[in-house]
Amino acid sequence: MALGDAWKRMSWLYYQYLLVTALYMLEPWERTVFNSLLISVAGMAVYTGYVFMPQHIMAILHYFEVIQ
């Protein structure tokens, strides 16, 4: 029963996503293209943050002389 409730919750969240972004008006192939681009941009942002944020944080800490 818990799996069914989780599935219903995920379906409801996906439906809300479609309504908020107005994707329900698009055809399935257009929705797939949009979602693919969205996931690609989000993935690149996460990767960039993972790679470059430690360098920036270390530069800030050195600038304010928190670490030597």
mmCIF file as Biopython writes it, N, C-alpha, C and O atoms, coordinates in Angstrom:
data_model
#
loop_
_atom_site.group_PDB
_atom_site.id
_atom_site.type_symbol
_atom_site.label_atom_id
_atom_site.label_alt_id
_atom_site.label_comp_id
_atom_site.label_asym_id
_atom_site.label_entity_id
_atom_site.label_seq_id
_atom_site.pdbx_PDB_ins_code
_atom_site.Cartn_x
_atom_site.Cartn_y
_atom_site.Cartn_z
_atom_site.occupancy
_atom_site.B_iso_or_equiv
_atom_site.auth_seq_id
_atom_site.auth_asym_id
_atom_site.pdbx_PDB_model_num
ATOM 1   N N  . MET A ? 1  ? 0.813  -1.182 0.000   1.0 0.0 1  A 1 
ATOM 2   C CA . MET A ? 1  ? 0.000  0.000  0.000   1.0 0.0 1  A 1 
ATOM 3   C C  . MET A ? 1  ? 0.867  1.261  0.000   1.0 0.0 1  A 1 
ATOM 4   O O  . MET A ? 1  ? 0.491  2.266  -0.602  1.0 0.0 1  A 1 
ATOM 5   N N  . ALA A ? 2  ? 2.014  1.218  0.664   1.0 0.0 2  A 1 
ATOM 6   C CA . ALA A ? 2  ? 2.890  2.389  0.728   1.0 0.0 2  A 1 
ATOM 7   C C  . ALA A ? 2  ? 3.429  2.734  -0.660  1.0 0.0 2  A 1 
ATOM 8   O O  . ALA A ? 2  ? 3.585  3.908  -0.997  1.0 0.0 2  A 1 
ATOM 9   N N  . LEU A ? 3  ? 3.708  1.715  -1.456  1.0 0.0 3  A 1 
ATOM 10  C CA . LEU A ? 3  ? 4.215  1.968  -2.802  1.0 0.0 3  A 1 
ATOM 11  C C  . LEU A ? 3  ? 3.140  2.638  -3.661  1.0 0.0 3  A 1 
ATOM 12  O O  . LEU A ? 3  ? 3.442  3.527  -4.457  1.0 0.0 3  A 1 
ATOM 13  N N  . GLY A ? 4  ? 1.917  2.220  -3.501  1.0 0.0 4  A 1 
ATOM 14  C CA . GLY A ? 4  ? 0.818  2.843  -4.242  1.0 0.0 4  A 1 
ATOM 15  C C  . GLY A ? 4  ? 0.612  4.293  -3.831  1.0 0.0 4  A 1 
ATOM 16  O O  . GLY A ? 4  ? 0.348  5.148  -4.676  1.0 0.0 4  A 1 
ATOM 17  N N  . ASP A ? 5  ? 0.732  4.573  -2.532  1.0 0.0 5  A 1 
ATOM 18  C CA . ASP A ? 5  ? 0.594  5.950  -2.056  1.0 0.0 5  A 1 
ATOM 19  C C  . ASP A ? 5  ? 1.733  6.818  -2.569  1.0 0.0 5  A 1 
ATOM 20  O O  . ASP A ? 5  ? 1.520  7.971  -2.944  1.0 0.0 5  A 1 
ATOM 21  N N  . ALA A ? 6  ? 2.936  6.270  -2.587  1.0 0.0 6  A 1 
ATOM 22  C CA . ALA A ? 6  ? 4.082  7.020  -3.105  1.0 0.0 6  A 1 
ATOM 23  C C  . ALA A ? 6  ? 3.896  7.312  -4.598  1.0 0.0 6  A 1 
ATOM 24  O O  . ALA A ? 6  ? 4.219  8.404  -5.066  1.0 0.0 6  A 1 
ATOM 25  N N  . TRP A ? 7  ? 3.377  6.336  -5.336  1.0 0.0 7  A 1 
ATOM 26  C CA . TRP A ? 7  ? 3.144  6.529  -6.767  1.0 0.0 7  A 1 
ATOM 27  C C  . TRP A ? 7  ? 2.096  7.608  -7.001  1.0 0.0 7  A 1 
ATOM 28  O O  . TRP A ? 7  ? 2.253  8.444  -7.891  1.0 0.0 7  A 1 
ATOM 29  N N  . LYS A ? 8  ? 1.016  7.597  -6.200  1.0 0.0 8  A 1 
ATOM 30  C CA . LYS A ? 8  ? -0.016 8.623  -6.330  1.0 0.0 8  A 1 
ATOM 31  C C  . LYS A ? 8  ? 0.543  9.997  -6.007  1.0 0.0 8  A 1 
ATOM 32  O O  . LYS A ? 8  ? 0.196  10.978 -6.664  1.0 0.0 8  A 1 
ATOM 33  N N  . ARG A ? 9  ? 1.403  10.079 -5.005  1.0 0.0 9  A 1 
ATOM 34  C CA . ARG A ? 9  ? 2.004  11.356 -4.618  1.0 0.0 9  A 1 
ATOM 35  C C  . ARG A ? 9  ? 2.915  11.884 -5.732  1.0 0.0 9  A 1 
ATOM 36  O O  . ARG A ? 9  ? 2.881  13.071 -6.053  1.0 0.0 9  A 1 
ATOM 37  N N  . MET A ? 10 ? 3.725  10.999 -6.317  1.0 0.0 10 A 1 
ATOM 38  C CA . MET A ? 10 ? 4.607  11.408 -7.408  1.0 0.0 10 A 1 
ATOM 39  C C  . MET A ? 10 ? 3.794  11.840 -8.632  1.0 0.0 10 A 1 
ATOM 40  O O  . MET A ? 10 ? 4.159  12.795 -9.318  1.0 0.0 10 A 1 
ATOM 41  N N  . SER A ? 11 ? 2.706  11.143 -8.899  1.0 0.0 11 A 1 
ATOM 42  C CA . SER A ? 11 ? 1.840  11.526 -10.015 1.0 0.0 11 A 1 
ATOM 43  C C  . SER A ? 11 ? 1.238  12.899 -9.773  1.0 0.0 11 A 1 
ATOM 44  O O  . SER A ? 11 ? 1.169  13.723 -10.686 1.0 0.0 11 A 1 
ATOM 45  N N  . TRP A ? 12 ? 0.805  13.145 -8.546  1.0 0.0 12 A 1 
ATOM 46  C CA . TRP A ? 12 ? 0.228  14.446 -8.209  1.0 0.0 12 A 1 
ATOM 47  C C  . TRP A ? 12 ? 1.273  15.547 -8.345  1.0 0.0 12 A 1 
ATOM 48  O O  . TRP A ? 12 ? 0.968  16.616 -8.873  1.0 0.0 12 A 1 
ATOM 49  N N  . LEU A ? 13 ? 2.509  15.307 -7.876  1.0 0.0 13 A 1 
ATOM 50  C CA . LEU A ? 13 ? 3.575  16.307 -7.992  1.0 0.0 13 A 1 
ATOM 51  C C  . LEU A ? 13 ? 3.915  16.584 -9.461  1.0 0.0 13 A 1 
ATOM 52  O O  . LEU A ? 13 ? 4.144  17.732 -9.842  1.0 0.0 13 A 1 
ATOM 53  N N  . TYR A ? 14 ? 3.947  15.536 -10.277 1.0 0.0 14 A 1 
ATOM 54  C CA . TYR A ? 14 ? 4.218  15.720 -11.708 1.0 0.0 14 A 1 
ATOM 55  C C  . TYR A ? 14 ? 3.101  16.527 -12.360 1.0 0.0 14 A 1 
ATOM 56  O O  . TYR A ? 14 ? 3.369  17.392 -13.194 1.0 0.0 14 A 1 
ATOM 57  N N  . TYR A ? 15 ? 1.863  16.256 -11.992 1.0 0.0 15 A 1 
ATOM 58  C CA . TYR A ? 15 ? 0.743  17.007 -12.533 1.0 0.0 15 A 1 
ATOM 59  C C  . TYR A ? 15 ? 0.845  18.477 -12.121 1.0 0.0 15 A 1 
ATOM 60  O O  . TYR A ? 15 ? 0.571  19.362 -12.932 1.0 0.0 15 A 1 
ATOM 61  N N  . GLN A ? 16 ? 1.229  18.745 -10.895 1.0 0.0 16 A 1 
ATOM 62  C CA . GLN A ? 16 ? 1.413  20.119 -10.442 1.0 0.0 16 A 1 
ATOM 63  C C  . GLN A ? 16 ? 2.527  20.807 -11.230 1.0 0.0 16 A 1 
ATOM 64  O O  . GLN A ? 16 ? 2.405  21.977 -11.592 1.0 0.0 16 A 1 
ATOM 65  N N  . TYR A ? 17 ? 3.616  20.074 -11.495 1.0 0.0 17 A 1 
ATOM 66  C CA . TYR A ? 17 ? 4.718  20.599 -12.307 1.0 0.0 17 A 1 
ATOM 67  C C  . TYR A ? 17 ? 4.220  20.971 -13.702 1.0 0.0 17 A 1 
ATOM 68  O O  . TYR A ? 17 ? 4.578  22.023 -14.232 1.0 0.0 17 A 1 
ATOM 69  N N  . LEU A ? 18 ? 3.394  20.106 -14.295 1.0 0.0 18 A 1 
ATOM 70  C CA . LEU A ? 18 ? 2.850  20.402 -15.617 1.0 0.0 18 A 1 
ATOM 71  C C  . LEU A ? 18 ? 1.970  21.640 -15.592 1.0 0.0 18 A 1 
ATOM 72  O O  . LEU A ? 18 ? 2.023  22.456 -16.512 1.0 0.0 18 A 1 
ATOM 73  N N  . LEU A ? 19 ? 1.169  21.787 -14.558 1.0 0.0 19 A 1 
ATOM 74  C CA . LEU A ? 19 ? 0.270  22.935 -14.472 1.0 0.0 19 A 1 
ATOM 75  C C  . LEU A ? 19 ? 1.035  24.230 -14.235 1.0 0.0 19 A 1 
ATOM 76  O O  . LEU A ? 19 ? 0.746  25.243 -14.872 1.0 0.0 19 A 1 
ATOM 77  N N  . VAL A ? 20 ? 2.003  24.211 -13.330 1.0 0.0 20 A 1 
ATOM 78  C CA . VAL A ? 20 ? 2.729  25.433 -12.982 1.0 0.0 20 A 1 
ATOM 79  C C  . VAL A ? 20 ? 3.559  25.928 -14.163 1.0 0.0 20 A 1 
ATOM 80  O O  . VAL A ? 20 ? 3.627  27.132 -14.413 1.0 0.0 20 A 1 
ATOM 81  N N  . THR A ? 21 ? 4.179  25.020 -14.878 1.0 0.0 21 A 1 
ATOM 82  C CA . THR A ? 21 ? 5.026  25.413 -15.999 1.0 0.0 21 A 1 
ATOM 83  C C  . THR A ? 21 ? 4.255  25.504 -17.315 1.0 0.0 21 A 1 
ATOM 84  O O  . THR A ? 21 ? 4.833  25.852 -18.344 1.0 0.0 21 A 1 
ATOM 85  N N  . ALA A ? 22 ? 2.976  25.202 -17.293 1.0 0.0 22 A 1 
ATOM 86  C CA . ALA A ? 22 ? 2.107  25.227 -18.476 1.0 0.0 22 A 1 
ATOM 87  C C  . ALA A ? 22 ? 2.559  24.227 -19.539 1.0 0.0 22 A 1 
ATOM 88  O O  . ALA A ? 22 ? 2.321  24.439 -20.728 1.0 0.0 22 A 1 
ATOM 89  N N  . LEU A ? 23 ? 3.200  23.153 -19.125 1.0 0.0 23 A 1 
ATOM 90  C CA . LEU A ? 23 ? 3.632  22.131 -20.072 1.0 0.0 23 A 1 
ATOM 91  C C  . LEU A ? 23 ? 2.485  21.241 -20.523 1.0 0.0 23 A 1 
ATOM 92  O O  . LEU A ? 23 ? 2.615  20.517 -21.510 1.0 0.0 23 A 1 
ATOM 93  N N  . TYR A ? 24 ? 1.377  21.285 -19.822 1.0 0.0 24 A 1 
ATOM 94  C CA . TYR A ? 24 ? 0.242  20.447 -20.204 1.0 0.0 24 A 1 
ATOM 95  C C  . TYR A ? 24 ? -0.312 20.833 -21.576 1.0 0.0 24 A 1 
ATOM 96  O O  . TYR A ? 24 ? -1.024 20.049 -22.204 1.0 0.0 24 A 1 
ATOM 97  N N  . MET A ? 25 ? 0.014  22.038 -22.036 1.0 0.0 25 A 1 
ATOM 98  C CA . MET A ? 25 ? -0.474 22.489 -23.341 1.0 0.0 25 A 1 
ATOM 99  C C  . MET A ? 25 ? 0.386  21.972 -24.494 1.0 0.0 25 A 1 
ATOM 100 O O  . MET A ? 25 ? -0.038 22.010 -25.649 1.0 0.0 25 A 1 
ATOM 101 N N  . LEU A ? 26 ? 1.578  21.494 -24.188 1.0 0.0 26 A 1 
ATOM 102 C CA . LEU A ? 26 ? 2.488  21.047 -25.244 1.0 0.0 26 A 1 
ATOM 103 C C  . LEU A ? 26 ? 2.187  19.622 -25.662 1.0 0.0 26 A 1 
ATOM 104 O O  . LEU A ? 26 ? 1.552  18.858 -24.935 1.0 0.0 26 A 1 
ATOM 105 N N  . GLU A ? 27 ? 2.655  19.289 -26.839 1.0 0.0 27 A 1 
ATOM 106 C CA . GLU A ? 27 ? 2.563  17.913 -27.302 1.0 0.0 27 A 1 
ATOM 107 C C  . GLU A ? 27 ? 3.621  17.091 -26.581 1.0 0.0 27 A 1 
ATOM 108 O O  . GLU A ? 27 ? 4.586  17.649 -26.058 1.0 0.0 27 A 1 
ATOM 109 N N  . PRO A ? 28 ? 3.452  15.772 -26.546 1.0 0.0 28 A 1 
ATOM 110 C CA . PRO A ? 28 ? 4.409  14.938 -25.802 1.0 0.0 28 A 1 
ATOM 111 C C  . PRO A ? 28 ? 5.860  15.115 -26.242 1.0 0.0 28 A 1 
ATOM 112 O O  . PRO A ? 28 ? 6.757  15.133 -25.399 1.0 0.0 28 A 1 
ATOM 113 N N  . TRP A ? 29 ? 6.107  15.247 -27.546 1.0 0.0 29 A 1 
ATOM 114 C CA . TRP A ? 29 ? 7.495  15.389 -27.990 1.0 0.0 29 A 1 
ATOM 115 C C  . TRP A ? 29 ? 8.068  16.745 -27.571 1.0 0.0 29 A 1 
ATOM 116 O O  . TRP A ? 29 ? 9.257  16.842 -27.270 1.0 0.0 29 A 1 
ATOM 117 N N  . GLU A ? 30 ? 7.245  17.781 -27.548 1.0 0.0 30 A 1 
ATOM 118 C CA . GLU A ? 30 ? 7.712  19.095 -27.113 1.0 0.0 30 A 1 
ATOM 119 C C  . GLU A ? 30 ? 8.015  19.081 -25.611 1.0 0.0 30 A 1 
ATOM 120 O O  . GLU A ? 30 ? 8.992  19.676 -25.156 1.0 0.0 30 A 1 
ATOM 121 N N  . ARG A ? 31 ? 7.168  18.398 -24.862 1.0 0.0 31 A 1 
ATOM 122 C CA . ARG A ? 31 ? 7.374  18.267 -23.423 1.0 0.0 31 A 1 
ATOM 123 C C  . ARG A ? 31 ? 8.675  17.507 -23.139 1.0 0.0 31 A 1 
ATOM 124 O O  . ARG A ? 31 ? 9.410  17.854 -22.214 1.0 0.0 31 A 1 
ATOM 125 N N  . THR A ? 32 ? 8.953  16.479 -23.932 1.0 0.0 32 A 1 
ATOM 126 C CA . THR A ? 32 ? 10.181 15.708 -23.758 1.0 0.0 32 A 1 
ATOM 127 C C  . THR A ? 32 ? 11.409 16.565 -24.048 1.0 0.0 32 A 1 
ATOM 128 O O  . THR A ? 32 ? 12.398 16.500 -23.318 1.0 0.0 32 A 1 
ATOM 129 N N  . VAL A ? 33 ? 11.351 17.357 -25.097 1.0 0.0 33 A 1 
ATOM 130 C CA . VAL A ? 33 ? 12.466 18.248 -25.433 1.0 0.0 33 A 1 
ATOM 131 C C  . VAL A ? 33 ? 12.691 19.260 -24.314 1.0 0.0 33 A 1 
ATOM 132 O O  . VAL A ? 33 ? 13.827 19.482 -23.894 1.0 0.0 33 A 1 
ATOM 133 N N  . PHE A ? 34 ? 11.617 19.870 -23.832 1.0 0.0 34 A 1 
ATOM 134 C CA . PHE A ? 34 ? 11.738 20.857 -22.760 1.0 0.0 34 A 1 
ATOM 135 C C  . PHE A ? 34 ? 12.317 20.238 -21.498 1.0 0.0 34 A 1 
ATOM 136 O O  . PHE A ? 34 ? 13.221 20.803 -20.881 1.0 0.0 34 A 1 
ATOM 137 N N  . ASN A ? 35 ? 11.796 19.073 -21.112 1.0 0.0 35 A 1 
ATOM 138 C CA . ASN A ? 35 ? 12.293 18.419 -19.905 1.0 0.0 35 A 1 
ATOM 139 C C  . ASN A ? 35 ? 13.749 17.996 -20.061 1.0 0.0 35 A 1 
ATOM 140 O O  . ASN A ? 35 ? 14.518 18.072 -19.103 1.0 0.0 35 A 1 
ATOM 141 N N  . SER A ? 36 ? 14.130 17.558 -21.234 1.0 0.0 36 A 1 
ATOM 142 C CA . SER A ? 36 ? 15.527 17.174 -21.478 1.0 0.0 36 A 1 
ATOM 143 C C  . SER A ? 36 ? 16.457 18.374 -21.336 1.0 0.0 36 A 1 
ATOM 144 O O  . SER A ? 36 ? 17.517 18.278 -20.718 1.0 0.0 36 A 1 
ATOM 145 N N  . LEU A ? 37 ? 16.054 19.501 -21.911 1.0 0.0 37 A 1 
ATOM 146 C CA . LEU A ? 37 ? 16.862 20.715 -21.785 1.0 0.0 37 A 1 
ATOM 147 C C  . LEU A ? 37 ? 16.944 21.180 -20.332 1.0 0.0 37 A 1 
ATOM 148 O O  . LEU A ? 37 ? 18.003 21.599 -19.865 1.0 0.0 37 A 1 
ATOM 149 N N  . LEU A ? 38 ? 15.830 21.103 -19.633 1.0 0.0 38 A 1 
ATOM 150 C CA . LEU A ? 38 ? 15.807 21.510 -18.230 1.0 0.0 38 A 1 
ATOM 151 C C  . LEU A ? 38 ? 16.729 20.642 -17.383 1.0 0.0 38 A 1 
ATOM 152 O O  . LEU A ? 38 ? 17.481 21.157 -16.555 1.0 0.0 38 A 1 
ATOM 153 N N  . ILE A ? 39 ? 16.676 19.344 -17.581 1.0 0.0 39 A 1 
ATOM 154 C CA . ILE A ? 39 ? 17.541 18.428 -16.830 1.0 0.0 39 A 1 
ATOM 155 C C  . ILE A ? 39 ? 18.999 18.646 -17.200 1.0 0.0 39 A 1 
ATOM 156 O O  . ILE A ? 39 ? 19.868 18.578 -16.331 1.0 0.0 39 A 1 
ATOM 157 N N  . SER A ? 40 ? 19.287 18.906 -18.469 1.0 0.0 40 A 1 
ATOM 158 C CA . SER A ? 40 ? 20.669 19.159 -18.902 1.0 0.0 40 A 1 
ATOM 159 C C  . SER A ? 40 ? 21.232 20.421 -18.256 1.0 0.0 40 A 1 
ATOM 160 O O  . SER A ? 40 ? 22.361 20.415 -17.764 1.0 0.0 40 A 1 
ATOM 161 N N  . VAL A ? 41 ? 20.459 21.495 -18.254 1.0 0.0 41 A 1 
ATOM 162 C CA . VAL A ? 41 ? 20.921 22.754 -17.661 1.0 0.0 41 A 1 
ATOM 163 C C  . VAL A ? 41 ? 21.101 22.597 -16.156 1.0 0.0 41 A 1 
ATOM 164 O O  . VAL A ? 41 ? 22.086 23.079 -15.597 1.0 0.0 41 A 1 
ATOM 165 N N  . ALA A ? 42 ? 20.158 21.927 -15.496 1.0 0.0 42 A 1 
ATOM 166 C CA . ALA A ? 42 ? 20.276 21.707 -14.052 1.0 0.0 42 A 1 
ATOM 167 C C  . ALA A ? 42 ? 21.493 20.840 -13.735 1.0 0.0 42 A 1 
ATOM 168 O O  . ALA A ? 42 ? 22.210 21.102 -12.770 1.0 0.0 42 A 1 
ATOM 169 N N  . GLY A ? 43 ? 21.723 19.819 -14.540 1.0 0.0 43 A 1 
ATOM 170 C CA . GLY A ? 43 ? 22.886 18.959 -14.340 1.0 0.0 43 A 1 
ATOM 171 C C  . GLY A ? 43 ? 24.196 19.710 -14.526 1.0 0.0 43 A 1 
ATOM 172 O O  . GLY A ? 43 ? 25.140 19.512 -13.762 1.0 0.0 43 A 1 
ATOM 173 N N  . MET A ? 44 ? 24.258 20.570 -15.535 1.0 0.0 44 A 1 
ATOM 174 C CA . MET A ? 44 ? 25.471 21.360 -15.743 1.0 0.0 44 A 1 
ATOM 175 C C  . MET A ? 44 ? 25.695 22.340 -14.599 1.0 0.0 44 A 1 
ATOM 176 O O  . MET A ? 44 ? 26.836 22.576 -14.201 1.0 0.0 44 A 1 
ATOM 177 N N  . ALA A ? 45 ? 24.621 22.912 -14.067 1.0 0.0 45 A 1 
ATOM 178 C CA . ALA A ? 45 ? 24.749 23.845 -12.942 1.0 0.0 45 A 1 
ATOM 179 C C  . ALA A ? 45 ? 25.259 23.126 -11.701 1.0 0.0 45 A 1 
ATOM 180 O O  . ALA A ? 45 ? 26.117 23.651 -10.990 1.0 0.0 45 A 1 
ATOM 181 N N  . VAL A ? 46 ? 24.742 21.936 -11.435 1.0 0.0 46 A 1 
ATOM 182 C CA . VAL A ? 46 ? 25.207 21.165 -10.275 1.0 0.0 46 A 1 
ATOM 183 C C  . VAL A ? 46 ? 26.669 20.773 -10.448 1.0 0.0 46 A 1 
ATOM 184 O O  . VAL A ? 46 ? 27.456 20.892 -9.509  1.0 0.0 46 A 1 
ATOM 185 N N  . TYR A ? 47 ? 27.036 20.310 -11.630 1.0 0.0 47 A 1 
ATOM 186 C CA . TYR A ? 47 ? 28.422 19.927 -11.887 1.0 0.0 47 A 1 
ATOM 187 C C  . TYR A ? 47 ? 29.370 21.116 -11.741 1.0 0.0 47 A 1 
ATOM 188 O O  . TYR A ? 47 ? 30.435 20.998 -11.135 1.0 0.0 47 A 1 
ATOM 189 N N  . THR A ? 48 ? 28.980 22.254 -12.296 1.0 0.0 48 A 1 
ATOM 190 C CA . THR A ? 48 ? 29.813 23.448 -12.202 1.0 0.0 48 A 1 
ATOM 191 C C  . THR A ? 48 ? 29.977 23.885 -10.753 1.0 0.0 48 A 1 
ATOM 192 O O  . THR A ? 48 ? 31.070 24.261 -10.329 1.0 0.0 48 A 1 
ATOM 193 N N  . GLY A ? 49 ? 28.898 23.833 -10.005 1.0 0.0 49 A 1 
ATOM 194 C CA . GLY A ? 49 ? 28.986 24.172 -8.589  1.0 0.0 49 A 1 
ATOM 195 C C  . GLY A ? 49 ? 29.880 23.210 -7.838  1.0 0.0 49 A 1 
ATOM 196 O O  . GLY A ? 49 ? 30.637 23.627 -6.962  1.0 0.0 49 A 1 
ATOM 197 N N  . TYR A ? 50 ? 29.808 21.943 -8.159  1.0 0.0 50 A 1 
ATOM 198 C CA . TYR A ? 50 ? 30.627 20.931 -7.495  1.0 0.0 50 A 1 
ATOM 199 C C  . TYR A ? 50 ? 32.108 21.105 -7.818  1.0 0.0 50 A 1 
ATOM 200 O O  . TYR A ? 50 ? 32.961 20.899 -6.955  1.0 0.0 50 A 1 
ATOM 201 N N  . VAL A ? 51 ? 32.410 21.480 -9.042  1.0 0.0 51 A 1 
ATOM 202 C CA . VAL A ? 51 ? 33.805 21.610 -9.459  1.0 0.0 51 A 1 
ATOM 203 C C  . VAL A ? 51 ? 34.416 22.936 -9.008  1.0 0.0 51 A 1 
ATOM 204 O O  . VAL A ? 51 ? 35.546 22.953 -8.518  1.0 0.0 51 A 1 
ATOM 205 N N  . PHE A ? 52 ? 33.694 24.041 -9.162  1.0 0.0 52 A 1 
ATOM 206 C CA . PHE A ? 52 ? 34.295 25.352 -8.958  1.0 0.0 52 A 1 
ATOM 207 C C  . PHE A ? 52 ? 34.033 25.980 -7.597  1.0 0.0 52 A 1 
ATOM 208 O O  . PHE A ? 52 ? 34.808 26.837 -7.173  1.0 0.0 52 A 1 
ATOM 209 N N  . MET A ? 53 ? 32.988 25.595 -6.904  1.0 0.0 53 A 1 
ATOM 210 C CA . MET A ? 53 ? 32.691 26.226 -5.616  1.0 0.0 53 A 1 
ATOM 211 C C  . MET A ? 53 ? 33.800 26.035 -4.582  1.0 0.0 53 A 1 
ATOM 212 O O  . MET A ? 53 ? 34.111 26.988 -3.866  1.0 0.0 53 A 1 
ATOM 213 N N  . PRO A ? 54 ? 34.412 24.857 -4.465  1.0 0.0 54 A 1 
ATOM 214 C CA . PRO A ? 54 ? 35.501 24.736 -3.485  1.0 0.0 54 A 1 
ATOM 215 C C  . PRO A ? 54 ? 36.647 25.719 -3.743  1.0 0.0 54 A 1 
ATOM 216 O O  . PRO A ? 54 ? 37.229 26.250 -2.797  1.0 0.0 54 A 1 
ATOM 217 N N  . GLN A ? 55 ? 36.973 25.963 -5.012  1.0 0.0 55 A 1 
ATOM 218 C CA . GLN A ? 55 ? 38.037 26.910 -5.332  1.0 0.0 55 A 1 
ATOM 219 C C  . GLN A ? 55 ? 37.657 28.316 -4.908  1.0 0.0 55 A 1 
ATOM 220 O O  . GLN A ? 55 ? 38.485 29.044 -4.360  1.0 0.0 55 A 1 
ATOM 221 N N  . HIS A ? 56 ? 36.419 28.704 -5.152  1.0 0.0 56 A 1 
ATOM 222 C CA . HIS A ? 56 ? 35.968 30.048 -4.784  1.0 0.0 56 A 1 
ATOM 223 C C  . HIS A ? 56 ? 35.901 30.207 -3.266  1.0 0.0 56 A 1 
ATOM 224 O O  . HIS A ? 56 ? 36.263 31.254 -2.729  1.0 0.0 56 A 1 
ATOM 225 N N  . ILE A ? 57 ? 35.444 29.179 -2.591  1.0 0.0 57 A 1 
ATOM 226 C CA . ILE A ? 57 ? 35.376 29.245 -1.126  1.0 0.0 57 A 1 
ATOM 227 C C  . ILE A ? 57 ? 36.774 29.368 -0.542  1.0 0.0 57 A 1 
ATOM 228 O O  . ILE A ? 57 ? 36.989 30.155 0.380   1.0 0.0 57 A 1 
ATOM 229 N N  . MET A ? 58 ? 37.717 28.613 -1.056  1.0 0.0 58 A 1 
ATOM 230 C CA . MET A ? 58 ? 39.098 28.713 -0.564  1.0 0.0 58 A 1 
ATOM 231 C C  . MET A ? 58 ? 39.670 30.098 -0.845  1.0 0.0 58 A 1 
ATOM 232 O O  . MET A ? 58 ? 40.372 30.649 0.002   1.0 0.0 58 A 1 
ATOM 233 N N  . ALA A ? 59 ? 39.389 30.672 -2.007  1.0 0.0 59 A 1 
ATOM 234 C CA . ALA A ? 59 ? 39.867 32.016 -2.327  1.0 0.0 59 A 1 
ATOM 235 C C  . ALA A ? 59 ? 39.274 33.046 -1.371  1.0 0.0 59 A 1 
ATOM 236 O O  . ALA A ? 59 ? 39.976 33.959 -0.933  1.0 0.0 59 A 1 
ATOM 237 N N  . ILE A ? 60 ? 38.006 32.911 -1.046  1.0 0.0 60 A 1 
ATOM 238 C CA . ILE A ? 60 ? 37.371 33.834 -0.108  1.0 0.0 60 A 1 
ATOM 239 C C  . ILE A ? 60 ? 37.972 33.688 1.282   1.0 0.0 60 A 1 
ATOM 240 O O  . ILE A ? 60 ? 38.230 34.685 1.955   1.0 0.0 60 A 1 
ATOM 241 N N  . LEU A ? 61 ? 38.196 32.458 1.713   1.0 0.0 61 A 1 
ATOM 242 C CA . LEU A ? 61 ? 38.787 32.237 3.035   1.0 0.0 61 A 1 
ATOM 243 C C  . LEU A ? 61 ? 40.211 32.784 3.112   1.0 0.0 61 A 1 
ATOM 244 O O  . LEU A ? 61 ? 40.611 33.323 4.144   1.0 0.0 61 A 1 
ATOM 245 N N  . HIS A ? 62 ? 40.968 32.653 2.044   1.0 0.0 62 A 1 
ATOM 246 C CA . HIS A ? 62 ? 42.322 33.225 2.013   1.0 0.0 62 A 1 
ATOM 247 C C  . HIS A ? 62 ? 42.252 34.753 2.013   1.0 0.0 62 A 1 
ATOM 248 O O  . HIS A ? 62 ? 43.063 35.408 2.667   1.0 0.0 62 A 1 
ATOM 249 N N  . TYR A ? 63 ? 41.315 35.312 1.304   1.0 0.0 63 A 1 
ATOM 250 C CA . TYR A ? 63 ? 41.183 36.765 1.221   1.0 0.0 63 A 1 
ATOM 251 C C  . TYR A ? 63 ? 40.875 37.357 2.598   1.0 0.0 63 A 1 
ATOM 252 O O  . TYR A ? 63 ? 41.454 38.374 2.978   1.0 0.0 63 A 1 
ATOM 253 N N  . PHE A ? 64 ? 39.985 36.738 3.330   1.0 0.0 64 A 1 
ATOM 254 C CA . PHE A ? 64 ? 39.621 37.249 4.649   1.0 0.0 64 A 1 
ATOM 255 C C  . PHE A ? 64 ? 40.539 36.716 5.749   1.0 0.0 64 A 1 
ATOM 256 O O  . PHE A ? 64 ? 40.304 36.946 6.936   1.0 0.0 64 A 1 
ATOM 257 N N  . GLU A ? 65 ? 41.581 36.006 5.340   1.0 0.0 65 A 1 
ATOM 258 C CA . GLU A ? 65 ? 42.610 35.483 6.235   1.0 0.0 65 A 1 
ATOM 259 C C  . GLU A ? 65 ? 42.027 34.576 7.325   1.0 0.0 65 A 1 
ATOM 260 O O  . GLU A ? 65 ? 42.503 34.570 8.461   1.0 0.0 65 A 1 
ATOM 261 N N  . VAL A ? 66 ? 41.022 33.834 6.975   1.0 0.0 66 A 1 
ATOM 262 C CA . VAL A ? 66 ? 40.464 32.856 7.891   1.0 0.0 66 A 1 
ATOM 263 C C  . VAL A ? 66 ? 41.409 31.667 7.977   1.0 0.0 66 A 1 
ATOM 264 O O  . VAL A ? 66 ? 41.607 31.079 9.040   1.0 0.0 66 A 1 
ATOM 265 N N  . ILE A ? 67 ? 41.995 31.323 6.813   1.0 0.0 67 A 1 
ATOM 266 C CA . ILE A ? 67 ? 43.019 30.276 6.785   1.0 0.0 67 A 1 
ATOM 267 C C  . ILE A ? 67 ? 44.246 30.863 6.104   1.0 0.0 67 A 1 
ATOM 268 O O  . ILE A ? 67 ? 44.139 31.810 5.325   1.0 0.0 67 A 1 
ATOM 269 N N  . GLN A ? 68 ? 45.380 30.313 6.392   1.0 0.0 68 A 1 
ATOM 270 C CA . GLN A ? 68 ? 46.639 30.822 5.825   1.0 0.0 68 A 1 
ATOM 271 C C  . GLN A ? 68 ? 47.008 30.088 4.565   1.0 0.0 68 A 1 
ATOM 272 O O  . GLN A ? 68 ? 48.035 30.384 3.956   1.0 0.0 68 A 1 
#
